[in-house]
Amino acid sequence: MSDLLEILAQPRSDTGKGASRRLRRTGLVPGIVYGANAEPVMISVRHNELERQLDHEVFYSSLLDLKLGDQTTKVVLKDLQRHPAKPFLLHVDFLRVSSDEKLRLTIPIHFLNQESCPGVKLGGKVSHNVTEIEVSCLPADLPEYLAVDMAEMNQGDIVHVSELKLPPNVELTHSLDPETPVVMIYAPQAESTGEEGADDAEGGSETAAN
């Protein structure tokens, strides 16, 4: 796990589109580190290594160790640009964190006991309306994810944003309305109605033929 949360970076001095293209041709991704009342620093990171780390959810919502020369800085991933048509990373932004300044970061929501809850066992369907959410907290309190325990959910039950259980010292930002549904279980009535409608239509055709 530790190697997933460690970024080996190199300083760069050239800026502009031409310089960025030259970096990408050598297997590097241009980036920047900023924040915490310090000057921005231009960096580059290995494309293959960053791509490997991005395959893991934890990389998006954890404190990362960015190593630049003999210095290590705590950062979070703030922005990532991908090529619209090719599997290439174009640019990456890291935000320095300060132990006494709150972060705003989007973290994933994990849905626990989904398959074993009563609503699903009785044939209900699950609708995930929100799968990640922005939180505010100090770096030391940053959770890897928020958990929604669905163990007692029945058909018709809904969990709203206001009902999410937060770890200590973690707050939701105002990016979503508190009454926004996060997850719900509904009965597959539409499918049943469609099948019944088809049966009725077939019965009607037979009557007409007779």
N, C-alpha and C positions, 0 to 999 in steps of 0.2 A: 504493500500500500504506500509506503513512504516514497518510493520512486515515482509514483503517480502524482505526488504533490510537490515535486521538485522540478523547477524549470532551470535548465542551464542556458544562460543567455550570453550573447556577445555584444559589446558596444558597437555602434555604427555611427559614422559621421556624415555620410552622403545622404541627401534627402531628395525627394522628387520622384516622379513616376519612373524615370530612366534608371535611377539607382535601385528602386524597388524591384524593377524587372530583372536587373542584373543579379540581385540577391536571390530571387526566386529561381533563376536558372542554375544556381549553385546549390539548390536544395534548402534554402533558408527562407524564413518568413519574417518580413519586417514587422516591428512592433514598437510600442512605446510604454513606458512606465511613468505614471504621474500621480499626483495627490499627496496628502499629508504635509501640505505647506512646503514642499520641496520642488526643485526644478524638474521638469520632465526630462527623461533620459530616453534616447533612441536606442533600440536594441534589435537584435535578430535572434531567432531560435530555429533549431533544426525542424524542418517540415515533418519528417517521418516520426520524430519523437513526439512532437506536439499532437500530431494526428492520432498516435497511439493513446496518448493521455485523454484526448477528447472522446474516445470510445467509452470512457468510464464516467458514469453520472456524477460521482463524487467530485470530480475535477471542477465541475461548474459551480459547486456550492460549498467549497472548503477554502480555508486559508492555505495559501501556497507559499513555498520557499523559493524565491527567485534569486538565483546565484549569478552574480555578475562580478567576475574577477574574484577577489578575496572577500567580497561583501555579500551578505545574505539579507534580503528584504522580504518582509511578510506582505503578500499581495493577494488580491482576488482577481479572477477573470472578469473583465468588465465588458468587453466587446470583441466580436470575432467576425471577420468578413471572409466569406467564401466566394469562389468563382461561381457565377450563376449557372454555368453549363458544364463545367469540368470539376473533377474532384481535387481542387486545389484550394489551399488556404491562402488568402491574399494579405491579411493584416490582423494583428492581435493587439488588444489593449489590456494592460494590467493596472489596477488601482492599488497604490500603497495603502496600507491600513495603519491606523494609530490606535494603540490600546485604549485610549480614553475618548475616542470619537466613534459614534455609532455608524454602522454600515447600513446601506439599503441594498439588498441582494435578493434575487429570485432563486427560490429553492424548490425542489420537486415535492410532490405529495405522494406518499405511498399508501395504498389501499390494502389493509390487512384483513384476513379472514373473508375475503370476497366470495370464494367458491363454496365455503362451508356455511354461509349465513342462511337463515330460513327463507328469505325471499328468493334467493337463487336456487336453493334446493327444490322449491315448489314451482320452478319453471320461470321465474322472473328474469328480466333482462336488466343489465347494469348500464347506466349512462354516466360516463365521466365527463362532466362539463368543465371542470378546472383541474389541471394536472400539475400546475406549478403556481407559486404565489410569492409576492414580494414581502420581505420582512425587514424590520429595522431592529438592530441590536448592537451591542459592543462586540468586537471580534471574538473575545473569549466565550461569548454566549451563542455564537453562530451554530445553529443546528444543521446537520447534514440533510435532513428532510423533515417534513411534517407527516405524522401518521394519522390516518383515519381508520379506526377499528370498526369494521362492518359486521362484527360477529352477531349482533342482535337485530340487524336490519331486516324488515319485512317488505313485501311488495307495497308500494305507495310511500315508503319512507324516503325522506330527503335530508341530506346534511348540507346546511348552508355555511357560507363563509363565517358568519358570526358564531357558529358552533364548533369551529376548529379548535382543538386543544393545543395551546402554545406552551413551549417550555418556559421556565422562569426567565424573566428579563427580556423576553422576545415579544415584539409587537408586530401586528400587521400594518402595512402602510394603507393609504386610502385609495389604492389602485383599483379596488373592486368594491362594489356595493355589498354591505354586510348580508343582504338577503339573496345574493347570487347563489344558486345551487352549485354545490361542489360535486356531489354524486347522488344518484337516486336509483331506486329499483322500481321498475314498472312491469305490469302484467302485459304479455304480448297480445293485447286485445286486437290490435290492427291485423295481425296475421289470422287470428280466429275469425274476425269479421270478414276478411277477404275470402277465406275458405267457405264460410257460410254463404256469402254472396254468390260464389261460383256454383255451389250446390243448388241454390234457388234458381239461378239462371238456367241450369241444366234441366231442372224439373219443369220450368216454364216452357222450355222448348219442346219437351216430350208431350206436354198437354196440348200445345198448339198443333203438334203433328197429328195427335189423335183427333 
